[in-house]
């Protein structure tokens, strides 16, 4: 996963001089219509804020999602148009994301410090069992839109990948006076990679994300079932210049 992130960033930044050259070849940076000065080198959608409902897929036998699972996403994407009309572009940026997941897979550890992954029996009435993740992310996009220099209302389709790193993880199980918290889980895949797709018009844009790698590398305790767990996020994305 680290190699994938390195090579993606390498090719991205290798392409930046080419994109810069395309912009330098533009004859002028503004035009005047009547008394209005119009920026012909405009950029679009460089700040973003998103809300998502997080679904969990690829679950082992006995593991189900429960309660609300959601996410908050924010960041900056450098818009880099590649054609004269500036409605086709690449985007690369840096973001931050916090996510919660409610499910019935409890994480604990044995006396030797080994992780234990156990589905909670359906007959047990527990208070909460929730995972929380905090990530730094690198979104990479190919962008198409119906924009022009005079209007910020347009259709957009943005597709690409979002890579991230979980810098903080917490699982929290609570049942009455019993509480089990885990923050260091060796089986956790901290490097995250997923496909992202955004489409919409003006302010409201639907956003879809699917993780390509699972949350955990390991087995359910006492069985040979892979823990797995992939995330599928549905929500809205808001863009600001």
TINUTI-9749 format. One record per residue: residue in one letter; x negated, z negated, y of N, C-alpha, C in turn. Coordinates in nm, 4 decimals, padded with zeros to 6 digits. Layout:
<sites>
   r       n_c1       n_c3       n_c2      ca_c1      ca_c3      ca_c2       c_c1       c_c3       c_c2
   a          X          Z          Y          X          Z          Y          X          Z          Y
...
</sites>
This chain:
<sites>
   r       n_c1       n_c3       n_c2      ca_c1      ca_c3      ca_c2       c_c1       c_c3       c_c2
   x   -00.0820    00.0000   -00.1194    00.0000    00.0000    00.0000   -00.0863    00.0000    00.1257
   x   -00.1963   -00.0745    00.1240   -00.2857   -00.0767    00.2390   -00.3457    00.0612    00.2631
   x   -00.3815    00.1328    00.1544   -00.4380    00.2663    00.1685   -00.3361    00.3619    00.2294
   x   -00.2087    00.3502    00.1857   -00.1044    00.4357    00.2405   -00.0905    00.4148    00.3900
   x   -00.0902    00.2881    00.4345   -00.0798    00.2579    00.5758   -00.2001    00.3126    00.6515
   x   -00.3200    00.2979    00.5969   -00.4416    00.3444    00.6633   -00.4411    00.4955    00.6820
   x   -00.4107    00.5702    00.5755   -00.4143    00.7155    00.5846   -00.3024    00.7695    00.6734
   x   -00.1866    00.7061    00.6714   -00.0791    00.7506    00.7593   -00.1181    00.7349    00.9049
   x   -00.1727    00.6187    00.9396   -00.2158    00.5969    01.0766   -00.3311    00.6886    01.1150
   x   -00.4206    00.7167    01.0195   -00.5340    00.8048    01.0476   -00.4865    00.9445    01.0858
   x   -00.3961    01.0011    01.0056   -00.3468    01.1350    01.0357   -00.2627    01.1368    01.1628
   x   -00.1907    01.0279    01.1883   -00.1097    01.0210    01.3101   -00.1989    01.0276    01.4331
   x   -00.3007    00.9431    01.4381   -00.3851    00.9393    01.5564   -00.4770    01.0610    01.5643
   x   -00.5036    01.1242    01.4509   -00.5784    01.2492    01.4542   -00.4982    01.3597    01.5212
   x   -00.3649    01.3482    01.5128   -00.2793    01.4500    01.5725   -00.2540    01.4267    01.7202
   x   -00.2875    01.3090    01.7719   -00.2590    01.2793    01.9115   -00.3276    01.3749    02.0094
   x   -00.4563    01.4141    01.9893   -00.5170    01.5094    02.0822   -00.4433    01.6424    02.0868
   x   -00.3900    01.6873    01.9729   -00.3158    01.8133    01.9699   -00.1885    01.8025    02.0516
   x   -00.1182    01.6900    02.0342    00.0047    01.6687    02.1101   -00.0252    01.6590    02.2592
   x   -00.1347    01.5905    02.2939   -00.1728    01.5792    02.4344   -00.2039    01.7148    02.4940
   x   -00.2695    01.8025    02.4157   -00.3023    01.9357    02.4639   -00.1766    02.0164    02.4918
   x   -00.0743    02.0006    02.4064    00.0519    02.0708    02.4289    00.1122    02.0301    02.5622
   x    00.1049    01.9008    02.5936    00.1620    01.8537    02.7185    00.0810    01.9014    02.8377
   x   -00.0514    01.9086    02.8248   -00.1349    01.9534    02.9351   -00.1114    02.0991    02.9684
   x   -00.0656    02.1778    02.8700   -00.0436    02.3188    02.8925    00.0873    02.3467    02.9653
   x    00.1708    02.2416    02.9842    00.2928    02.2579    03.0611    00.2565    02.2832    03.2072
   x    00.3167    02.3855    03.2701    00.2745    02.4304    03.4012    00.3036    02.3288    03.5108
   x    00.4141    02.2549    03.5028    00.4473    02.1603    03.6061    00.5173    02.0396    03.5452
   x    00.5081    01.9250    03.6173    00.5671    01.8039    03.5645    00.7021    01.7726    03.6261
   x    00.7462    01.8502    03.7215    00.8769    01.8274    03.7805    00.9301    01.9552    03.8424
   x    01.0617    01.9627    03.8529    01.1275    02.0728    03.9192    01.2289    02.0154    04.0177
   x    01.2652    02.0942    04.1182    01.3575    02.0480    04.2200    01.4838    02.1324    04.2144
   x    01.5977    02.0667    04.1981    01.7275    02.1321    04.1986    01.8052    02.0756    04.3165
   x    01.8259    02.1564    04.4208    01.8878    02.1062    04.5429    01.7968    02.0040    04.6071
   x    01.8460    01.8817    04.6208    01.7642    01.7739    04.6751    01.7195    01.6765    04.5674
   x    01.7436    01.7137    04.4410    01.7112    01.6255    04.3291    01.5826    01.6694    04.2606
   x    01.4921    01.5768    04.2410    01.3679    01.6035    04.1688    01.3868    01.5654    04.0232
   x    01.3637    01.6593    03.9352    01.3880    01.6376    03.7924    01.2546    01.6349    03.7177
   x    01.2359    01.5354    03.6371    01.1130    01.5211    03.5582    01.1200    01.6143    03.4384
   x    01.0320    01.7142    03.4354    01.0312    01.8076    03.3231    00.9451    01.7573    03.2076
   x    00.8752    01.6454    03.2266    00.7929    01.5870    03.1197    00.8527    01.4535    03.0739
   x    00.9853    01.4509    03.0685    01.0533    01.3276    03.0317    01.0273    01.2903    02.8860
   x    01.0400    01.1627    02.8589    01.0344    01.1104    02.7226    01.1633    01.0331    02.6969
   x    01.1967    01.0170    02.5699    01.3221    00.9520    02.5346    01.3011    00.8331    02.4410
   x    01.3919    00.7365    02.4489    01.4105    00.6344    02.3442    01.2814    00.5642    02.3041
   x    01.2174    00.4984    02.3992    01.0882    00.4386    02.3671    01.0968    00.2903    02.3307
   x    01.2060    00.2233    02.3683    01.2286    00.0853    02.3239    01.3529    00.0840    02.2345
   x    01.3520   -00.0006    02.1329    01.4675   -00.0046    02.0436    01.5040   -00.1486    02.0097
   x    01.6321   -00.1678    01.9817    01.6858   -00.2958    01.9366    01.7909   -00.2664    01.8317
   x    01.7795   -00.3286    01.7154    01.8708   -00.2990    01.6066    01.9255   -00.4229    01.5385
   x    02.0461   -00.4084    01.4829    02.1103   -00.5119    01.4025    02.1487   -00.4502    01.2695
   x    02.1288   -00.5230    01.1602    02.1571   -00.4650    01.0287    02.2227   -00.5665    00.9365
   x    02.2985   -00.5124    00.8421    02.3504   -00.5900    00.7301    02.2639   -00.5554    00.6105
   x    02.2034   -00.6551    00.5477    02.1039   -00.6327    00.4428    02.1652   -00.6473    00.3040
   x    02.1607   -00.5385    00.2297    02.2058   -00.5404    00.0912    02.0839   -00.5464   -00.0010
   x    02.1017   -00.6061   -00.1171    01.9941   -00.6161   -00.2153    02.0297   -00.5321   -00.3368
   x    01.9398   -00.4433   -00.3739    01.9589   -00.3582   -00.4907    01.8485   -00.3870   -00.5926
   x    01.8584   -00.3207   -00.7080    01.7585   -00.3369   -00.8136    01.7467   -00.4838   -00.8541
   x    01.8605   -00.5472   -00.8782    01.8612   -00.6887   -00.9144    01.8557   -00.7075   -01.0660
   x    01.7861   -00.8092   -01.1144    01.7834   -00.8369   -01.2582    01.9153   -00.8983   -01.3039
   x    01.9329   -00.9059   -01.4339    02.0556   -00.9633   -01.4914    02.0750   -01.1072   -01.4449
   x    02.1959   -01.1371   -01.3993    02.2279   -01.2731   -01.3571    02.2019   -01.3013   -01.2109
   x    02.1433   -01.2055   -01.1378    02.1124   -01.2262   -00.9959    02.2117   -01.1480   -00.9116
   x    02.2761   -01.2169   -00.8194    02.3754   -01.1553   -00.7322    02.3524   -01.1989   -00.5882
   x    02.3986   -01.1156   -00.4971    02.3909   -01.1491   -00.3560    02.5089   -01.2384   -00.3194
   x    02.4854   -01.3312   -00.2270    02.5926   -01.4218   -00.1856    02.5759   -01.4539   -00.0382
   x    02.6874   -01.4698    00.0310    02.6815   -01.5025    00.1727    02.6380   -01.3842    00.2565
   x    02.6201   -01.4087    00.3848    02.5816   -01.3030    00.4779    02.4307   -01.2856    00.4789
   x    02.3875   -01.1600    00.4796    02.2459   -01.1264    00.4921    02.2310   -01.0280    00.6073
   x    02.1466   -01.0603    00.7035    02.1353   -00.9745    00.8209    01.9942   -00.9657    00.8732
   x    01.9760   -00.8732    00.9693    01.8444   -00.8533    01.0268    01.8500   -00.8197    01.1745
   x    01.7432   -00.8544    01.2460    01.7251   -00.8201    01.3867    01.5930   -00.7463    01.3999
   x    01.5951   -00.6317    01.4682    01.4774   -00.5462    01.4768    01.4558   -00.5030    01.6216
   x    01.3314   -00.5067    01.6678    01.3011   -00.4683    01.8052    01.1590   -00.4144    01.8113
   x    01.1351   -00.3267    01.9095    01.0003   -00.2753    01.9228    00.9898   -00.1616    02.0218
   x    00.8726   -00.0982    02.0217    00.8408    00.0121    02.1111    00.7929    00.1300    02.0278
   x    00.8425    00.2486    02.0602    00.7991    00.3715    01.9939    00.7528    00.4703    02.1002
   x    00.6324    00.5195    02.0878    00.5810    00.6209    02.1798    00.6423    00.7557    02.1440
   x    00.7164    00.8123    02.2381    00.7809    00.9419    02.2181    00.6820    01.0524    02.2549
   x    00.6587    01.1455    02.1613    00.5591    01.2506    02.1822    00.6216    01.3876    02.1561
   x    00.6849    01.4492    02.2585    00.7486    01.5803    02.2402    00.6461    01.6867    02.2016
   x    00.6896    01.7826    02.1184    00.5973    01.8855    02.0709    00.6456    02.0269    02.1038
   x    00.7576    02.0391    02.1781    00.8010    02.1731    02.2196    00.8326    02.1706    02.3687
   x    00.8479    02.2879    02.4278    00.8678    02.2985    02.5713    00.9973    02.2328    02.6161
   x    01.1030    02.2457    02.5369    01.2314    02.1840    02.5720    01.2290    02.0326    02.5555
   x    01.1286    01.9803    02.4868    01.1083    01.8369    02.4662    01.2231    01.7704    02.3903
   x    01.2923    01.8476    02.3081    01.3986    01.7898    02.2253    01.3557    01.7750    02.0795
   x    01.2318    01.8074    02.0489    01.1711    01.7826    01.9184    01.0442    01.7025    01.9437
   x    01.0271    01.5929    01.8697    00.9151    01.5043    01.8994    00.8737    01.4252    01.7766
   x    00.7551    01.3704    01.7852    00.7104    01.2682    01.6919    00.7218    01.1333    01.7621
   x    00.7361    01.0282    01.6837    00.7395    00.8939    01.7391    00.6558    00.7996    01.6546
   x    00.5785    00.7148    01.7211    00.4982    00.6145    01.6513    00.4972    00.4889    01.7361
   x    00.5089    00.3736    01.6720    00.5174    00.2531    01.7530    00.4821    00.1263    01.6796
   x    00.5259    00.0168    01.7390    00.5002   -00.1164    01.6857    00.6259   -00.2001    01.7060
   x    00.6660   -00.2721    01.6014    00.7893   -00.3482    01.6107    00.7808   -00.4829    01.5426
   x    00.8902   -00.5570    01.5545    00.9033   -00.6908    01.4967    01.0411   -00.7003    01.4330
   x    01.0490   -00.7713    01.3215    01.1756   -00.7788    01.2491    01.1885   -00.9144    01.1811
   x    01.3105   -00.9711    01.1865    01.3410   -01.0935    01.1127    01.4640   -01.0657    01.0271
   x    01.4603   -01.1080    00.9003    01.5683   -01.0782    00.8068    01.6010   -01.2011    00.7229
   x    01.7285   -01.2144    00.6863    01.7711   -01.3194    00.5945    01.8434   -01.2564    00.4758
   x    01.8297   -01.3174    00.3597    01.8923   -01.2686    00.2370    01.9502   -01.3876    00.1618
   x    02.0792   -01.3820    00.1361    02.1429   -01.4849    00.0560    02.1654   -01.4349   -00.0851
   x    02.1158   -01.5066   -00.1846    02.1309   -01.4676   -00.3241    02.1145   -01.5900   -00.4133
   x    02.1396   -01.5734   -00.5418    02.1383   -01.6889   -00.6321    02.0116   -01.6961   -00.7169
   x    01.9002   -01.6402   -00.6671    01.7720   -01.6504   -00.7368    01.6880   -01.7580   -00.6686
   x    01.6741   -01.8720   -00.7354    01.5990   -01.9846   -00.6788    01.4510   -01.9724   -00.7122
   x    01.3661   -02.0027   -00.6129    01.2213   -02.0019   -00.6331    01.1706   -02.1455   -00.6251
   x    01.0992   -02.1881   -00.7284    01.0356   -02.3200   -00.7296    00.8989   -02.3042   -00.7945
   x    00.8364   -02.4140   -00.8343    00.7078   -02.4037   -00.9030    00.6912   -02.5182   -01.0011
   x    00.6105   -02.4935   -01.1047    00.5860   -02.5961   -01.2057    00.4727   -02.6872   -01.1592
   x    00.4408   -02.7933   -01.2369    00.3354   -02.8867   -01.1943    00.1988   -02.8215   -01.1732
   x    00.1748   -02.7078   -01.2382    00.0471   -02.6391   -01.2209    00.0468   -02.5460   -01.0998
   x    00.1595   -02.5374   -01.0311    00.1669   -02.4530   -00.9125    00.2092   -02.3105   -00.9395
   x    00.2520   -02.2798   -01.0622    00.2982   -02.1450   -01.0946    00.4425   -02.1258   -01.0474
   x    00.4726   -02.0070   -00.9994    00.6064   -01.9796   -00.9476    00.7090   -01.9749   -01.0597
   x    00.8281   -02.0277   -01.0306    00.9419   -02.0226   -01.1228    01.0549   -01.9482   -01.0525
   x    01.1068   -01.8454   -01.1170    01.2189   -01.7686   -01.0640    01.3370   -01.7848   -01.1603
   x    01.4417   -01.8514   -01.1146    01.5550   -01.8797   -01.2015    01.6867   -01.8456   -01.1325
   x    01.7699   -01.7630   -01.1967    01.9056   -01.7426   -01.1438    01.9827   -01.8738   -01.1508
   x    02.0547   -01.9060   -01.0452    02.1328   -02.0295   -01.0405    02.2606   -02.0112   -01.1217
   x    02.2852   -02.1034   -01.2114    02.4041   -02.0963   -01.2959    02.5304   -02.0912   -01.2102
   x    02.6230   -02.0057   -01.2485    02.7450   -01.9882   -01.1715    02.8304   -02.1126   -01.1628
   x    02.8098   -02.2089   -01.2541    02.8881   -02.3326   -01.2528    02.8332   -02.4352   -01.1537
   x    02.7128   -02.4080   -01.0985    02.6523   -02.5014   -01.0039    02.7002   -02.4681   -00.8631
   x    02.7575   -02.5666   -00.7975    02.8091   -02.5478   -00.6612    02.7025   -02.5942   -00.5619
   x    02.6094   -02.5042   -00.5262    02.5005   -02.5401   -00.4360    02.5375   -02.5051   -00.2919
   x    02.4662   -02.5632   -00.1967    02.4949   -02.5425   -00.0546    02.4398   -02.4091   -00.0043
   x    02.3126   -02.3845   -00.0324    02.2524   -02.2604    00.0166    02.1320   -02.2220   -00.0670
   x    02.1070   -02.0925   -00.0746    01.9829   -02.0405   -00.1317    01.9533   -01.9112   -00.0559
   x    01.8540   -01.9162    00.0302    01.8340   -01.8074    00.1238    01.6857   -01.7779    00.1427
   x    01.6533   -01.6478    00.1544    01.5183   -01.6059    00.1885    01.5161   -01.5615    00.3345
   x    01.4056   -01.5899    00.4025    01.3860   -01.5445    00.5398    01.2496   -01.4778    00.5503
   x    01.2447   -01.3621    00.6136    01.1188   -01.2903    00.6303    01.0977   -01.2545    00.7768
   x    00.9722   -01.2645    00.8206    00.9309   -01.2193    00.9539    00.8233   -01.1131    00.9346
   x    00.8404   -00.9982    01.0011    00.7500   -00.8863    00.9796    00.7007   -00.8271    01.1112
   x    00.5801   -00.7723    01.1069    00.5360   -00.6758    01.2068    00.5479   -00.5384    01.1402
   x    00.5937   -00.4387    01.2165    00.6240   -00.3092    01.1569    00.5645   -00.1941    01.2373
   x    00.5391   -00.0854    01.1670    00.4922    00.0386    01.2291    00.5913    00.1485    01.1941
   x    00.6814    00.1861    01.2875    00.7742    00.2964    01.2610    00.7097    00.4305    01.2950
   x    00.7277    00.5281    01.2071    00.6814    00.6656    01.2278    00.8018    00.7573    01.2111
   x    00.8270    00.8442    01.3093    00.9497    00.9229    01.3087    00.9251    01.0694    01.3421
   x    01.0118    01.1541    01.2880    01.0296    01.2907    01.3366    01.1637    01.2922    01.4081
   x    01.1663    01.3413    01.5324    01.2827    01.3258    01.6187    01.3409    01.4611    01.6615
   x    01.4709    01.4734    01.6457    01.5447    01.5886    01.6997    01.6613    01.5366    01.7816
   x    01.6858    01.5995    01.8965    01.7934    01.5540    01.9834    01.8418    01.6694    02.0718
   x    01.9567    01.6510    02.1325    02.0125    01.7530    02.2226    01.9919    01.7102    02.3673
   x    01.8789    01.6518    02.3966    01.8527    01.5958    02.5287    01.8129    01.7036    02.6289
   x    01.8187    01.6671    02.7567    01.7665    01.7502    02.8650    01.7220    01.6569    02.9771
   x    01.6514    01.7065    03.0808    01.5955    01.6177    03.1832    01.6983    01.5464    03.2697
   x    01.8253    01.5898    03.2678    01.9229    01.5363    03.3617    02.0248    01.4422    03.2998
   x    02.0261    01.4257    03.1677    02.1270    01.3419    03.1045    02.0663    01.2561    02.9942
   x    02.1134    01.1328    02.9864    02.0691    01.0423    02.8802    02.1726    01.0316    02.7685
   x    02.2758    01.1143    02.7744    02.3787    01.1156    02.6706    02.3580    01.2377    02.5832
   x    02.3200    01.2157    02.4580    02.2909    01.3283    02.3702    02.2982    01.2831    02.2249
   x    02.3099    01.3817    02.1368    02.3047    01.3565    01.9933    02.1601    01.3418    01.9503
   x    02.1372    01.2579    01.8507    02.0008    01.2393    01.8008    02.0019    01.2222    01.6493
   x    01.8961    01.2725    01.5869    01.8676    01.2479    01.4459    01.7195    01.2141    01.4362
   x    01.6889    01.0923    01.3940    01.5515    01.0470    01.3790    01.5305    01.0062    01.2328
   x    01.4270    01.0599    01.1717    01.3987    01.0293    01.0313    01.2500    01.0015    01.0143
   x    01.2180    00.9121    00.9225    01.0772    00.8825    00.9003    01.0570    00.7658    00.8064
   x    00.9462    00.6980    00.8239    00.9126    00.5817    00.7413    00.8876    00.4619    00.8327
   x    00.9080    00.3448    00.7767    00.8769    00.2215    00.8489    00.7935    00.1346    00.7577
   x    00.6730    00.1077    00.7993    00.5822    00.0244    00.7219    00.5679   -00.1103    00.7900
   x    00.5548   -00.2138    00.7111    00.5466   -00.3463    00.7707    00.4700   -00.4445    00.6848
   x    00.4465   -00.5605    00.7432    00.3771   -00.6683    00.6729    00.4529   -00.7982    00.6980
   x    00.4886   -00.8680    00.5916    00.5564   -00.9975    00.6031    00.4512   -01.1040    00.6340
   x    00.4497   -01.1517    00.7581    00.3513   -01.2540    00.7940    00.4045   -01.3956    00.7705
   x    00.5365   -01.4063    00.7495    00.5920   -01.5383    00.7153    00.7122   -01.5192    00.6243
   x    00.7149   -01.5964    00.5157    00.8253   -01.5919    00.4196    00.8669   -01.7345    00.3863
   x    00.9981   -01.7533    00.3724    01.0476   -01.8843    00.3303    01.1704   -01.8672    00.2418
   x    01.1694   -01.9353    00.1269    01.2904   -01.9477    00.0465    01.3380   -02.0914    00.0592
   x    01.4686   -02.1082    00.0728    01.5235   -02.2409    00.0973    01.6458   -02.2632    00.0083
   x    01.6307   -02.3530   -00.0879    01.7417   -02.3938   -00.1749    01.7831   -02.5346   -00.1354
   x    01.9155   -02.5552   -00.1206    01.9644   -02.6878   -00.0862    02.0925   -02.7163   -00.1615
   x    02.0951   -02.8320   -00.2229    02.2139   -02.8782   -00.2946    02.2240   -03.0288   -00.2750
   x    02.3090   -03.0709   -00.1799    02.3188   -03.2129   -00.1481    02.1896   -03.2643   -00.0895
   x    02.1331   -03.3661   -00.1514    02.0074   -03.4245   -00.1051    01.8847   -03.3542   -00.1622
   x    01.9070   -03.2563   -00.2472    01.7957   -03.1830   -00.3096    01.7664   -03.0584   -00.2282
   x    01.6420   -03.0438   -00.1849    01.6013   -02.9256   -00.1101    01.4652   -02.8780   -00.1595
   x    01.4556   -02.7474   -00.1864    01.3313   -02.6878   -00.2335    01.2952   -02.5732   -00.1399
   x    01.1802   -02.5841   -00.0760    01.1325   -02.4788    00.0135    01.0024   -02.4210   -00.0405
   x    00.9913   -02.2900   -00.0350    00.8699   -02.2219   -00.0770    00.8288   -02.1219    00.0327
   x    00.7035   -02.1285    00.0741    00.6529   -02.0346    00.1747    00.5360   -01.9504    00.1232
   x    00.4722   -01.9973    00.0185    00.3595   -01.9238   -00.0385    00.3938   -01.8848   -00.1815
   x    00.4325   -01.7591   -00.1976    00.4726   -01.7067   -00.3285    00.3791   -01.5909   -00.3636
   x    00.2860   -01.6088   -00.4586    00.1892   -01.5039   -00.4904    00.2537   -01.3726   -00.5335
   x    00.3715   -01.3792   -00.5948    00.4369   -01.2573   -00.6455    00.5019   -01.1743   -00.5345
   x    00.5067   -01.2265   -00.4124    00.5707   -01.1558   -00.3018    00.4892   -01.0352   -00.2590
   x    00.5548   -00.9207   -00.2464    00.4910   -00.8004   -00.1923    00.5016   -00.8035   -00.0403
   x    00.3982   -00.8500    00.0242    00.4033   -00.8655    00.1703    00.3982   -00.7308    00.2423
   x    00.3303   -00.6328    00.1858    00.3272   -00.4999    00.2464    00.4554   -00.4258    00.2111
   x    00.5274   -00.3795    00.3137    00.6565   -00.3161    00.2938    00.6531   -00.1711    00.3417
   x    00.7173   -00.0841    00.2655    00.7312    00.0560    00.3045    00.8719    00.1014    00.2730
   x    00.9353    00.1708    00.3676    01.0716    00.2168    00.3447    01.1026    00.3422    00.4228
   x    01.2075    00.4118    00.3793    01.2571    00.5297    00.4487    01.3617    00.4864    00.5502
   x    01.3566    00.5454    00.6692    01.4501    00.5080    00.7756    01.5161    00.6341    00.8320
   x    01.6441    00.6223    00.8650    01.7202    00.7357    00.9175    01.8181    00.6841    01.0226
   x    01.8163    00.7458    01.1400    01.9045    00.7077    01.2491    01.9764    00.8313    01.3010
   x    02.1069    00.8209    01.3218    02.1811    00.9320    01.3816    02.2942    00.8759    01.4665
   x    02.3262    00.9487    01.5744    02.4339    00.9017    01.6600    02.4368    00.9747    01.7917
   x    02.5177    00.9214    01.8816    02.5351    00.9822    02.0131    02.5336    00.8732    02.1195
   x    02.4553    00.8952    02.2214    02.4485    00.8057    02.3360    02.4078    00.6648    02.2920
   x    02.4912    00.5655    02.3177    02.4526    00.4262    02.2939    02.4580    00.3864    02.1469
   x    02.5610    00.4305    02.0750    02.5831    00.3832    01.9389    02.5197    00.4780    01.8373
   x    02.4301    00.4224    01.7567    02.3606    00.5009    01.6567    02.3582    00.4248    01.5251
   x    02.3981    00.4913    01.4192    02.3950    00.4308    01.2866    02.2524    00.4364    01.2320
   x    02.2149    00.3301    01.1642    02.0785    00.3209    01.1126    02.0818    00.2830    00.9648
   x    01.9998    00.3510    00.8853    01.9909    00.3259    00.7410    01.8436    00.3097    00.7040
   x    01.8156    00.2109    00.6211    01.6788    00.1872    00.5748    01.6831    00.1498    00.4266
   x    01.5893    00.2064    00.3497    01.5784    00.1698    00.2082    01.4320    00.1451    00.1746
   x    01.4033    00.0288    00.1178    01.2655   -00.0058    00.0830    01.2207    00.0680   -00.0431
   x    01.1009    00.1208   -00.0385    01.0455    00.1944   -00.1520    00.9757    00.1031   -00.2519
   x    00.9352   -00.0138   -00.2092    00.8733   -00.1082   -00.3029    00.9562   -00.2355   -00.3096
   x    00.9513   -00.3007   -00.4234    01.0347   -00.4186   -00.4474    00.9765   -00.5423   -00.3787
   x    01.0591   -00.6453   -00.3685    01.0176   -00.7693   -00.3042    00.9118   -00.8436   -00.3848
   x    00.9284   -00.8456   -00.5153    00.8409   -00.9277   -00.5980    00.7834   -00.8474   -00.7144
   x    00.6598   -00.8795   -00.7504    00.5980   -00.8330   -00.8749    00.5917   -00.9533   -00.9683
   x    00.6755   -00.9535   -01.0682    00.6777   -01.0668   -01.1590    00.7993   -01.0602   -01.2486
   x    00.8160   -01.1619   -01.3305    00.9255   -01.1675   -01.4268    01.0139   -01.2897   -01.4001
   x    01.1412   -01.2748   -01.4348    01.2294   -01.3903   -01.4335    01.1786   -01.4907   -01.5372
   x    01.1678   -01.6167   -01.4994    01.1134   -01.7187   -01.5887    01.1964   -01.7282   -01.7169
   x    01.1275   -01.7177   -01.8309    01.1937   -01.7285   -01.9603    01.2455   -01.5976   -02.0153
   x    01.2314   -01.4894   -01.9377    01.2745   -01.3574   -01.9856    01.1662   -01.2550   -01.9525
   x    01.1898   -01.1328   -01.9910    01.0985   -01.0237   -01.9582    01.1578   -00.9307   -01.8521
   x    01.2602   -00.9785   -01.7821    01.3225   -00.8981   -01.6779    01.2365   -00.8972   -01.5517
   x    01.2108   -00.7777   -01.4975    01.1405   -00.7681   -01.3701    01.2255   -00.8303   -01.2594
   x    01.1603   -00.8993   -01.1678    01.2342   -00.9579   -01.0558    01.2869   -00.8476   -00.9649
   x    01.1991   -00.7529   -00.9303    01.2431   -00.6396   -00.8493    01.2912   -00.6805   -00.7117
   x    01.4140   -00.6429   -00.6794    01.4811   -00.6640   -00.5519    01.4306   -00.5650   -00.4460
   x    01.5099   -00.4644   -00.4189    01.4853   -00.3709   -00.3087    01.5927   -00.3924   -00.2030
   x    01.5598   -00.3608   -00.0791    01.6549   -00.3832    00.0294    01.7112   -00.2511    00.0803
   x    01.8385   -00.2536    00.1102    01.9099   -00.1396    00.1672    01.9815   -00.1920    00.2916
   x    01.9398   -00.1440    00.4081    01.9909   -00.1978    00.5340    02.0798   -00.0959    00.6036
   x    02.1952   -00.1421    00.6484    02.2906   -00.0608    00.7241    02.3173   -00.1316    00.8559
   x    02.3151   -00.0546    00.9646    02.3404   -00.1206    01.0920    02.3434   -00.0248    01.2085
   x    02.3206   -00.0806    01.3270    02.3217   -00.0048    01.4505    02.1864   -00.0166    01.5185
   x    02.1465    00.0933    01.5845    02.0226    00.0950    01.6594    02.0514    00.1372    01.8029
   x    01.9964    00.0619    01.8969    02.0148    00.0893    02.0391    01.8808    00.1265    02.0996
   x    01.8769    00.2369    02.1733    01.7522    00.2856    02.2326    01.7564    00.2749    02.3835
   x    01.6391    00.2428    02.4410    01.6228    00.2311    02.5853    01.4998    00.3102    02.6237
   x    01.5035    00.3739    02.7380    01.3883    00.4522    02.7832    01.2679    00.3616    02.8066
</sites>
